[in-house]
Amino acid sequence: MLKRAGWKCQALGCAAHGRRGRIRLYADHISERRDGAASLDPVNGQALCPKYHAEKTAQARAARMRS
């Protein structure tokens, strides 16, 4: 999945978006496993830098707590 993303953060607006190099990346589930998504589905994956991965995870957690 990271190779498919070209080893770049896929978050729009990220300063590292589209930049290859020495940035840390997380293999992120687009739809969270806790919400019933398949854990190994390659279509459900995206590469995110630490900042955007943490932001997306916090938003998903807050949404779960509201429901």
mmCIF file of the N, C-alpha and C atoms, coordinates in Angstrom:
data_MODEL
# 
_entry.id   MODEL 
# 
loop_
_atom_site.group_PDB 
_atom_site.id 
_atom_site.type_symbol 
_atom_site.label_atom_id 
_atom_site.label_alt_id 
_atom_site.label_comp_id 
_atom_site.label_asym_id 
_atom_site.label_entity_id 
_atom_site.label_seq_id 
_atom_site.pdbx_PDB_ins_code 
_atom_site.Cartn_x 
_atom_site.Cartn_y 
_atom_site.Cartn_z 
_atom_site.occupancy 
_atom_site.B_iso_or_equiv 
_atom_site.pdbx_formal_charge 
_atom_site.auth_seq_id 
_atom_site.auth_comp_id 
_atom_site.auth_asym_id 
_atom_site.auth_atom_id 
_atom_site.pdbx_PDB_model_num 
ATOM 1   N N  . MET A 1 1  ? 0.819   -1.174 0.000  1.00 0.00 ? 1  MET A N  1 
ATOM 2   C CA . MET A 1 1  ? 0.000   0.000  0.000  1.00 0.00 ? 1  MET A CA 1 
ATOM 3   C C  . MET A 1 1  ? 0.873   1.251  0.000  1.00 0.00 ? 1  MET A C  1 
ATOM 4   N N  . LEU A 1 2  ? 1.920   1.265  0.795  1.00 0.00 ? 2  LEU A N  1 
ATOM 5   C CA . LEU A 1 2  ? 2.821   2.414  0.809  1.00 0.00 ? 2  LEU A CA 1 
ATOM 6   C C  . LEU A 1 2  ? 3.528   2.563  -0.537 1.00 0.00 ? 2  LEU A C  1 
ATOM 7   N N  . LYS A 1 3  ? 3.887   1.439  -1.122 1.00 0.00 ? 3  LYS A N  1 
ATOM 8   C CA . LYS A 1 3  ? 4.520   1.478  -2.444 1.00 0.00 ? 3  LYS A CA 1 
ATOM 9   C C  . LYS A 1 3  ? 3.541   2.035  -3.473 1.00 0.00 ? 3  LYS A C  1 
ATOM 10  N N  . ARG A 1 4  ? 2.272   1.597  -3.402 1.00 0.00 ? 4  ARG A N  1 
ATOM 11  C CA . ARG A 1 4  ? 1.248   2.093  -4.327 1.00 0.00 ? 4  ARG A CA 1 
ATOM 12  C C  . ARG A 1 4  ? 1.087   3.612  -4.196 1.00 0.00 ? 4  ARG A C  1 
ATOM 13  N N  . ALA A 1 5  ? 1.252   4.133  -2.986 1.00 0.00 ? 5  ALA A N  1 
ATOM 14  C CA . ALA A 1 5  ? 1.131   5.573  -2.736 1.00 0.00 ? 5  ALA A CA 1 
ATOM 15  C C  . ALA A 1 5  ? 2.394   6.328  -3.144 1.00 0.00 ? 5  ALA A C  1 
ATOM 16  N N  . GLY A 1 6  ? 3.375   5.602  -3.646 1.00 0.00 ? 6  GLY A N  1 
ATOM 17  C CA . GLY A 1 6  ? 4.622   6.247  -4.056 1.00 0.00 ? 6  GLY A CA 1 
ATOM 18  C C  . GLY A 1 6  ? 5.454   6.725  -2.880 1.00 0.00 ? 6  GLY A C  1 
ATOM 19  N N  . TRP A 1 7  ? 5.224   6.124  -1.713 1.00 0.00 ? 7  TRP A N  1 
ATOM 20  C CA . TRP A 1 7  ? 5.934   6.480  -0.481 1.00 0.00 ? 7  TRP A CA 1 
ATOM 21  C C  . TRP A 1 7  ? 5.731   7.958  -0.137 1.00 0.00 ? 7  TRP A C  1 
ATOM 22  N N  . LYS A 1 8  ? 4.506   8.452  -0.359 1.00 0.00 ? 8  LYS A N  1 
ATOM 23  C CA . LYS A 1 8  ? 4.161   9.848  -0.080 1.00 0.00 ? 8  LYS A CA 1 
ATOM 24  C C  . LYS A 1 8  ? 2.898   9.898  0.759  1.00 0.00 ? 8  LYS A C  1 
ATOM 25  N N  . CYS A 1 9  ? 2.775   10.929 1.596  1.00 0.00 ? 9  CYS A N  1 
ATOM 26  C CA . CYS A 1 9  ? 1.546   11.142 2.362  1.00 0.00 ? 9  CYS A CA 1 
ATOM 27  C C  . CYS A 1 9  ? 0.436   11.486 1.378  1.00 0.00 ? 9  CYS A C  1 
ATOM 28  N N  . GLN A 1 10 ? -0.712  10.857 1.536  1.00 0.00 ? 10 GLN A N  1 
ATOM 29  C CA . GLN A 1 10 ? -1.822  11.064 0.616  1.00 0.00 ? 10 GLN A CA 1 
ATOM 30  C C  . GLN A 1 10 ? -2.830  12.094 1.110  1.00 0.00 ? 10 GLN A C  1 
ATOM 31  N N  . ALA A 1 11 ? -2.583  12.715 2.255  1.00 0.00 ? 11 ALA A N  1 
ATOM 32  C CA . ALA A 1 11 ? -3.512  13.714 2.786  1.00 0.00 ? 11 ALA A CA 1 
ATOM 33  C C  . ALA A 1 11 ? -3.373  15.016 2.008  1.00 0.00 ? 11 ALA A C  1 
ATOM 34  N N  . LEU A 1 12 ? -4.483  15.491 1.473  1.00 0.00 ? 12 LEU A N  1 
ATOM 35  C CA . LEU A 1 12 ? -4.465  16.779 0.791  1.00 0.00 ? 12 LEU A CA 1 
ATOM 36  C C  . LEU A 1 12 ? -4.228  17.873 1.822  1.00 0.00 ? 12 LEU A C  1 
ATOM 37  N N  . GLY A 1 13 ? -3.402  18.817 1.497  1.00 0.00 ? 13 GLY A N  1 
ATOM 38  C CA . GLY A 1 13 ? -3.089  19.889 2.430  1.00 0.00 ? 13 GLY A CA 1 
ATOM 39  C C  . GLY A 1 13 ? -1.856  19.613 3.273  1.00 0.00 ? 13 GLY A C  1 
ATOM 40  N N  . CYS A 1 14 ? -1.341  18.419 3.206  1.00 0.00 ? 14 CYS A N  1 
ATOM 41  C CA . CYS A 1 14 ? -0.144  18.064 3.967  1.00 0.00 ? 14 CYS A CA 1 
ATOM 42  C C  . CYS A 1 14 ? 1.080   18.687 3.297  1.00 0.00 ? 14 CYS A C  1 
ATOM 43  N N  . ALA A 1 15 ? 1.963   19.255 4.097  1.00 0.00 ? 15 ALA A N  1 
ATOM 44  C CA . ALA A 1 15 ? 3.187   19.843 3.550  1.00 0.00 ? 15 ALA A CA 1 
ATOM 45  C C  . ALA A 1 15 ? 4.042   18.774 2.873  1.00 0.00 ? 15 ALA A C  1 
ATOM 46  N N  . ALA A 1 16 ? 3.900   17.532 3.308  1.00 0.00 ? 16 ALA A N  1 
ATOM 47  C CA . ALA A 1 16 ? 4.666   16.430 2.728  1.00 0.00 ? 16 ALA A CA 1 
ATOM 48  C C  . ALA A 1 16 ? 3.911   15.748 1.587  1.00 0.00 ? 16 ALA A C  1 
ATOM 49  N N  . HIS A 1 17 ? 2.669   16.187 1.299  1.00 0.00 ? 17 HIS A N  1 
ATOM 50  C CA . HIS A 1 17 ? 1.858   15.561 0.245  1.00 0.00 ? 17 HIS A CA 1 
ATOM 51  C C  . HIS A 1 17 ? 2.599   15.645 -1.085 1.00 0.00 ? 17 HIS A C  1 
ATOM 52  N N  . GLY A 1 18 ? 2.754   14.510 -1.718 1.00 0.00 ? 18 GLY A N  1 
ATOM 53  C CA . GLY A 1 18 ? 3.414   14.471 -3.012 1.00 0.00 ? 18 GLY A CA 1 
ATOM 54  C C  . GLY A 1 18 ? 4.928   14.536 -2.944 1.00 0.00 ? 18 GLY A C  1 
ATOM 55  N N  . ARG A 1 19 ? 5.489   14.618 -1.753 1.00 0.00 ? 19 ARG A N  1 
ATOM 56  C CA . ARG A 1 19 ? 6.941   14.702 -1.617 1.00 0.00 ? 19 ARG A CA 1 
ATOM 57  C C  . ARG A 1 19 ? 7.483   13.359 -1.169 1.00 0.00 ? 19 ARG A C  1 
ATOM 58  N N  . ARG A 1 20 ? 8.354   12.821 -1.952 1.00 0.00 ? 20 ARG A N  1 
ATOM 59  C CA . ARG A 1 20 ? 9.032   11.581 -1.573 1.00 0.00 ? 20 ARG A CA 1 
ATOM 60  C C  . ARG A 1 20 ? 10.221  11.923 -0.714 1.00 0.00 ? 20 ARG A C  1 
ATOM 61  N N  . GLY A 1 21 ? 10.583  11.015 0.106  1.00 0.00 ? 21 GLY A N  1 
ATOM 62  C CA . GLY A 1 21 ? 11.804  11.255 0.858  1.00 0.00 ? 21 GLY A CA 1 
ATOM 63  C C  . GLY A 1 21 ? 11.739  10.691 2.251  1.00 0.00 ? 21 GLY A C  1 
ATOM 64  N N  . ARG A 1 22 ? 12.402  11.371 3.131  1.00 0.00 ? 22 ARG A N  1 
ATOM 65  C CA . ARG A 1 22 ? 12.591  10.856 4.477  1.00 0.00 ? 22 ARG A CA 1 
ATOM 66  C C  . ARG A 1 22 ? 11.482  11.320 5.408  1.00 0.00 ? 22 ARG A C  1 
ATOM 67  N N  . ILE A 1 23 ? 10.262  10.964 5.072  1.00 0.00 ? 23 ILE A N  1 
ATOM 68  C CA . ILE A 1 23 ? 9.153   11.241 5.972  1.00 0.00 ? 23 ILE A CA 1 
ATOM 69  C C  . ILE A 1 23 ? 8.611   9.909  6.470  1.00 0.00 ? 23 ILE A C  1 
ATOM 70  N N  . ARG A 1 24 ? 8.166   9.891  7.698  1.00 0.00 ? 24 ARG A N  1 
ATOM 71  C CA . ARG A 1 24 ? 7.579   8.679  8.270  1.00 0.00 ? 24 ARG A CA 1 
ATOM 72  C C  . ARG A 1 24 ? 6.150   8.565  7.753  1.00 0.00 ? 24 ARG A C  1 
ATOM 73  N N  . LEU A 1 25 ? 5.747   7.364  7.409  1.00 0.00 ? 25 LEU A N  1 
ATOM 74  C CA . LEU A 1 25 ? 4.392   7.132  6.915  1.00 0.00 ? 25 LEU A CA 1 
ATOM 75  C C  . LEU A 1 25 ? 3.731   6.005  7.688  1.00 0.00 ? 25 LEU A C  1 
ATOM 76  N N  . TYR A 1 26 ? 2.429   6.120  7.837  1.00 0.00 ? 26 TYR A N  1 
ATOM 77  C CA . TYR A 1 26 ? 1.615   5.071  8.442  1.00 0.00 ? 26 TYR A CA 1 
ATOM 78  C C  . TYR A 1 26 ? 0.700   4.482  7.376  1.00 0.00 ? 26 TYR A C  1 
ATOM 79  N N  . ALA A 1 27 ? 0.541   3.181  7.386  1.00 0.00 ? 27 ALA A N  1 
ATOM 80  C CA . ALA A 1 27 ? -0.456  2.518  6.546  1.00 0.00 ? 27 ALA A CA 1 
ATOM 81  C C  . ALA A 1 27 ? -1.776  2.633  7.301  1.00 0.00 ? 27 ALA A C  1 
ATOM 82  N N  . ASP A 1 28 ? -2.646  3.496  6.816  1.00 0.00 ? 28 ASP A N  1 
ATOM 83  C CA . ASP A 1 28 ? -3.890  3.832  7.503  1.00 0.00 ? 28 ASP A CA 1 
ATOM 84  C C  . ASP A 1 28 ? -5.074  3.148  6.844  1.00 0.00 ? 28 ASP A C  1 
ATOM 85  N N  . HIS A 1 29 ? -6.018  2.688  7.663  1.00 0.00 ? 29 HIS A N  1 
ATOM 86  C CA . HIS A 1 29 ? -7.277  2.156  7.138  1.00 0.00 ? 29 HIS A CA 1 
ATOM 87  C C  . HIS A 1 29 ? -8.205  3.331  6.858  1.00 0.00 ? 29 HIS A C  1 
ATOM 88  N N  . ILE A 1 30 ? -8.698  3.453  5.643  1.00 0.00 ? 30 ILE A N  1 
ATOM 89  C CA . ILE A 1 30 ? -9.615  4.537  5.291  1.00 0.00 ? 30 ILE A CA 1 
ATOM 90  C C  . ILE A 1 30 ? -10.884 4.401  6.121  1.00 0.00 ? 30 ILE A C  1 
ATOM 91  N N  . SER A 1 31 ? -11.484 3.225  6.095  1.00 0.00 ? 31 SER A N  1 
ATOM 92  C CA . SER A 1 31 ? -12.598 2.901  6.992  1.00 0.00 ? 31 SER A CA 1 
ATOM 93  C C  . SER A 1 31 ? -12.007 2.073  8.120  1.00 0.00 ? 31 SER A C  1 
ATOM 94  N N  . GLU A 1 32 ? -12.218 2.498  9.343  1.00 0.00 ? 32 GLU A N  1 
ATOM 95  C CA . GLU A 1 32 ? -11.575 1.861  10.488 1.00 0.00 ? 32 GLU A CA 1 
ATOM 96  C C  . GLU A 1 32 ? -12.035 0.424  10.701 1.00 0.00 ? 32 GLU A C  1 
ATOM 97  N N  . ARG A 1 33 ? -11.115 -0.411 11.144 1.00 0.00 ? 33 ARG A N  1 
ATOM 98  C CA . ARG A 1 33 ? -11.449 -1.806 11.451 1.00 0.00 ? 33 ARG A CA 1 
ATOM 99  C C  . ARG A 1 33 ? -12.503 -1.873 12.540 1.00 0.00 ? 33 ARG A C  1 
ATOM 100 N N  . ARG A 1 34 ? -12.445 -0.978 13.501 1.00 0.00 ? 34 ARG A N  1 
ATOM 101 C CA . ARG A 1 34 ? -13.446 -0.960 14.577 1.00 0.00 ? 34 ARG A CA 1 
ATOM 102 C C  . ARG A 1 34 ? -14.843 -0.700 14.040 1.00 0.00 ? 34 ARG A C  1 
ATOM 103 N N  . ASP A 1 35 ? -14.911 -0.092 12.867 1.00 0.00 ? 35 ASP A N  1 
ATOM 104 C CA . ASP A 1 35 ? -16.204 0.203  12.253 1.00 0.00 ? 35 ASP A CA 1 
ATOM 105 C C  . ASP A 1 35 ? -16.619 -0.882 11.262 1.00 0.00 ? 35 ASP A C  1 
ATOM 106 N N  . GLY A 1 36 ? -15.886 -2.008 11.263 1.00 0.00 ? 36 GLY A N  1 
ATOM 107 C CA . GLY A 1 36 ? -16.268 -3.155 10.454 1.00 0.00 ? 36 GLY A CA 1 
ATOM 108 C C  . GLY A 1 36 ? -15.529 -3.322 9.141  1.00 0.00 ? 36 GLY A C  1 
ATOM 109 N N  . ALA A 1 37 ? -14.539 -2.502 8.877  1.00 0.00 ? 37 ALA A N  1 
ATOM 110 C CA . ALA A 1 37 ? -13.794 -2.618 7.621  1.00 0.00 ? 37 ALA A CA 1 
ATOM 111 C C  . ALA A 1 37 ? -12.843 -3.815 7.675  1.00 0.00 ? 37 ALA A C  1 
ATOM 112 N N  . ALA A 1 38 ? -12.570 -4.381 6.508  1.00 0.00 ? 38 ALA A N  1 
ATOM 113 C CA . ALA A 1 38 ? -11.638 -5.506 6.413  1.00 0.00 ? 38 ALA A CA 1 
ATOM 114 C C  . ALA A 1 38 ? -10.219 -5.012 6.693  1.00 0.00 ? 38 ALA A C  1 
ATOM 115 N N  . SER A 1 39 ? -9.480  -5.759 7.485  1.00 0.00 ? 39 SER A N  1 
ATOM 116 C CA . SER A 1 39 ? -8.153  -5.298 7.900  1.00 0.00 ? 39 SER A CA 1 
ATOM 117 C C  . SER A 1 39 ? -7.099  -5.386 6.803  1.00 0.00 ? 39 SER A C  1 
ATOM 118 N N  . LEU A 1 40 ? -7.240  -6.308 5.880  1.00 0.00 ? 40 LEU A N  1 
ATOM 119 C CA . LEU A 1 40 ? -6.205  -6.488 4.858  1.00 0.00 ? 40 LEU A CA 1 
ATOM 120 C C  . LEU A 1 40 ? -6.667  -6.116 3.454  1.00 0.00 ? 40 LEU A C  1 
ATOM 121 N N  . ASP A 1 41 ? -7.743  -5.377 3.324  1.00 0.00 ? 41 ASP A N  1 
ATOM 122 C CA . ASP A 1 41 ? -8.245  -4.960 2.017  1.00 0.00 ? 41 ASP A CA 1 
ATOM 123 C C  . ASP A 1 41 ? -7.377  -3.816 1.492  1.00 0.00 ? 41 ASP A C  1 
ATOM 124 N N  . PRO A 1 42 ? -6.617  -4.025 0.407  1.00 0.00 ? 42 PRO A N  1 
ATOM 125 C CA . PRO A 1 42 ? -5.723  -2.978 -0.089 1.00 0.00 ? 42 PRO A CA 1 
ATOM 126 C C  . PRO A 1 42 ? -6.458  -1.716 -0.556 1.00 0.00 ? 42 PRO A C  1 
ATOM 127 N N  . VAL A 1 43 ? -7.704  -1.844 -0.948 1.00 0.00 ? 43 VAL A N  1 
ATOM 128 C CA . VAL A 1 43 ? -8.488  -0.681 -1.380 1.00 0.00 ? 43 VAL A CA 1 
ATOM 129 C C  . VAL A 1 43 ? -8.815  0.214  -0.181 1.00 0.00 ? 43 VAL A C  1 
ATOM 130 N N  . ASN A 1 44 ? -8.788  -0.358 1.006  1.00 0.00 ? 44 ASN A N  1 
ATOM 131 C CA . ASN A 1 44 ? -9.119  0.373  2.225  1.00 0.00 ? 44 ASN A CA 1 
ATOM 132 C C  . ASN A 1 44 ? -7.877  0.981  2.882  1.00 0.00 ? 44 ASN A C  1 
ATOM 133 N N  . GLY A 1 45 ? -6.821  1.177  2.140  1.00 0.00 ? 45 GLY A N  1 
ATOM 134 C CA . GLY A 1 45 ? -5.594  1.697  2.728  1.00 0.00 ? 45 GLY A CA 1 
ATOM 135 C C  . GLY A 1 45 ? -5.112  2.977  2.082  1.00 0.00 ? 45 GLY A C  1 
ATOM 136 N N  . GLN A 1 46 ? -4.428  3.788  2.890  1.00 0.00 ? 46 GLN A N  1 
ATOM 137 C CA . GLN A 1 46 ? -3.796  5.001  2.381  1.00 0.00 ? 46 GLN A CA 1 
ATOM 138 C C  . GLN A 1 46 ? -2.560  5.281  3.224  1.00 0.00 ? 46 GLN A C  1 
ATOM 139 N N  . ALA A 1 47 ? -1.609  5.994  2.644  1.00 0.00 ? 47 ALA A N  1 
ATOM 140 C CA . ALA A 1 47 ? -0.396  6.376  3.355  1.00 0.00 ? 47 ALA A CA 1 
ATOM 141 C C  . ALA A 1 47 ? -0.600  7.755  3.959  1.00 0.00 ? 47 ALA A C  1 
ATOM 142 N N  . LEU A 1 48 ? -0.361  7.876  5.267  1.00 0.00 ? 48 LEU A N  1 
ATOM 143 C CA . LEU A 1 48 ? -0.501  9.165  5.944  1.00 0.00 ? 48 LEU A CA 1 
ATOM 144 C C  . LEU A 1 48 ? 0.727   9.446  6.805  1.00 0.00 ? 48 LEU A C  1 
ATOM 145 N N  . CYS A 1 49 ? 1.131   10.712 6.851  1.00 0.00 ? 49 CYS A N  1 
ATOM 146 C CA . CYS A 1 49 ? 2.211   11.127 7.747  1.00 0.00 ? 49 CYS A CA 1 
ATOM 147 C C  . CYS A 1 49 ? 1.673   11.110 9.179  1.00 0.00 ? 49 CYS A C  1 
ATOM 148 N N  . PRO A 1 50 ? 2.542   11.166 10.184 1.00 0.00 ? 50 PRO A N  1 
ATOM 149 C CA . PRO A 1 50 ? 2.079   11.096 11.572 1.00 0.00 ? 50 PRO A CA 1 
ATOM 150 C C  . PRO A 1 50 ? 1.029   12.145 11.935 1.00 0.00 ? 50 PRO A C  1 
ATOM 151 N N  . LYS A 1 51 ? 1.194   13.378 11.466 1.00 0.00 ? 51 LYS A N  1 
ATOM 152 C CA . LYS A 1 51 ? 0.247   14.446 11.805 1.00 0.00 ? 51 LYS A CA 1 
ATOM 153 C C  . LYS A 1 51 ? -1.161  14.112 11.324 1.00 0.00 ? 51 LYS A C  1 
ATOM 154 N N  . TYR A 1 52 ? -1.294  13.741 10.056 1.00 0.00 ? 52 TYR A N  1 
ATOM 155 C CA . TYR A 1 52 ? -2.617  13.473 9.506  1.00 0.00 ? 52 TYR A CA 1 
ATOM 156 C C  . TYR A 1 52 ? -3.185  12.143 9.987  1.00 0.00 ? 52 TYR A C  1 
ATOM 157 N N  . HIS A 1 53 ? -2.325  11.179 10.277 1.00 0.00 ? 53 HIS A N  1 
ATOM 158 C CA . HIS A 1 53 ? -2.804  9.912  10.824 1.00 0.00 ? 53 HIS A CA 1 
ATOM 159 C C  . HIS A 1 53 ? -3.415  10.141 12.207 1.00 0.00 ? 53 HIS A C  1 
ATOM 160 N N  . ALA A 1 54 ? -2.733  10.912 13.047 1.00 0.00 ? 54 ALA A N  1 
ATOM 161 C CA . ALA A 1 54 ? -3.248  11.201 14.391 1.00 0.00 ? 54 ALA A CA 1 
ATOM 162 C C  . ALA A 1 54 ? -4.543  12.000 14.313 1.00 0.00 ? 54 ALA A C  1 
ATOM 163 N N  . GLU A 1 55 ? -4.599  12.965 13.403 1.00 0.00 ? 55 GLU A N  1 
ATOM 164 C CA . GLU A 1 55 ? -5.799  13.792 13.241 1.00 0.00 ? 55 GLU A CA 1 
ATOM 165 C C  . GLU A 1 55 ? -6.996  12.949 12.803 1.00 0.00 ? 55 GLU A C  1 
ATOM 166 N N  . LYS A 1 56 ? -6.787  12.084 11.822 1.00 0.00 ? 56 LYS A N  1 
ATOM 167 C CA . LYS A 1 56 ? -7.869  11.236 11.315 1.00 0.00 ? 56 LYS A CA 1 
ATOM 168 C C  . LYS A 1 56 ? -8.333  10.257 12.393 1.00 0.00 ? 56 LYS A C  1 
ATOM 169 N N  . THR A 1 57 ? -7.395  9.676  13.128 1.00 0.00 ? 57 THR A N  1 
ATOM 170 C CA . THR A 1 57 ? -7.736  8.734  14.190 1.00 0.00 ? 57 THR A CA 1 
ATOM 171 C C  . THR A 1 57 ? -8.546  9.420  15.288 1.00 0.00 ? 57 THR A C  1 
ATOM 172 N N  . ALA A 1 58 ? -8.152  10.633 15.671 1.00 0.00 ? 58 ALA A N  1 
ATOM 173 C CA . ALA A 1 58 ? -8.879  11.375 16.708 1.00 0.00 ? 58 ALA A CA 1 
ATOM 174 C C  . ALA A 1 58 ? -10.294 11.715 16.248 1.00 0.00 ? 58 ALA A C  1 
ATOM 175 N N  . GLN A 1 59 ? -10.452 12.087 14.988 1.00 0.00 ? 59 GLN A N  1 
ATOM 176 C CA . GLN A 1 59 ? -11.782 12.403 14.456 1.00 0.00 ? 59 GLN A CA 1 
ATOM 177 C C  . GLN A 1 59 ? -12.675 11.169 14.458 1.00 0.00 ? 59 GLN A C  1 
ATOM 178 N N  . ALA A 1 60 ? -12.130 10.030 14.068 1.00 0.00 ? 60 ALA A N  1 
ATOM 179 C CA . ALA A 1 60 ? -12.909 8.786  14.048 1.00 0.00 ? 60 ALA A CA 1 
ATOM 180 C C  . ALA A 1 60 ? -13.303 8.379  15.467 1.00 0.00 ? 60 ALA A C  1 
ATOM 181 N N  . ARG A 1 61 ? -12.389 8.534  16.412 1.00 0.00 ? 61 ARG A N  1 
ATOM 182 C CA . ARG A 1 61 ? -12.676 8.200  17.810 1.00 0.00 ? 61 ARG A CA 1 
ATOM 183 C C  . ARG A 1 61 ? -13.783 9.108  18.359 1.00 0.00 ? 61 ARG A C  1 
ATOM 184 N N  . ALA A 1 62 ? -13.708 10.396 18.065 1.00 0.00 ? 62 ALA A N  1 
ATOM 185 C CA . ALA A 1 62 ? -14.730 11.342 18.529 1.00 0.00 ? 62 ALA A CA 1 
ATOM 186 C C  . ALA A 1 62 ? -16.090 11.014 17.923 1.00 0.00 ? 62 ALA A C  1 
ATOM 187 N N  . ALA A 1 63 ? -16.114 10.633 16.653 1.00 0.00 ? 63 ALA A N  1 
ATOM 188 C CA . ALA A 1 63 ? -17.375 10.273 15.992 1.00 0.00 ? 63 ALA A CA 1 
ATOM 189 C C  . ALA A 1 63 ? -17.990 9.036  16.638 1.00 0.00 ? 63 ALA A C  1 
ATOM 190 N N  . ARG A 1 64 ? -17.148 8.044  16.986 1.00 0.00 ? 64 ARG A N  1 
ATOM 191 C CA . ARG A 1 64 ? -17.653 6.840  17.651 1.00 0.00 ? 64 ARG A CA 1 
ATOM 192 C C  . ARG A 1 64 ? -18.227 7.174  19.023 1.00 0.00 ? 64 ARG A C  1 
ATOM 193 N N  . MET A 1 65 ? -17.598 8.081  19.733 1.00 0.00 ? 65 MET A N  1 
ATOM 194 C CA . MET A 1 65 ? -18.065 8.438  21.075 1.00 0.00 ? 65 MET A CA 1 
ATOM 195 C C  . MET A 1 65 ? -19.393 9.200  21.017 1.00 0.00 ? 65 MET A C  1 
ATOM 196 N N  . ARG A 1 66 ? -19.607 9.965  19.943 1.00 0.00 ? 66 ARG A N  1 
ATOM 197 C CA . ARG A 1 66 ? -20.862 10.706 19.799 1.00 0.00 ? 66 ARG A CA 1 
ATOM 198 C C  . ARG A 1 66 ? -22.030 9.787  19.487 1.00 0.00 ? 66 ARG A C  1 
ATOM 199 N N  . SER A 1 67 ? -21.757 8.667  18.836 1.00 0.00 ? 67 SER A N  1 
ATOM 200 C CA . SER A 1 67 ? -22.862 7.776  18.444 1.00 0.00 ? 67 SER A CA 1 
ATOM 201 C C  . SER A 1 67 ? -23.125 6.693  19.458 1.00 0.00 ? 67 SER A C  1 
# 
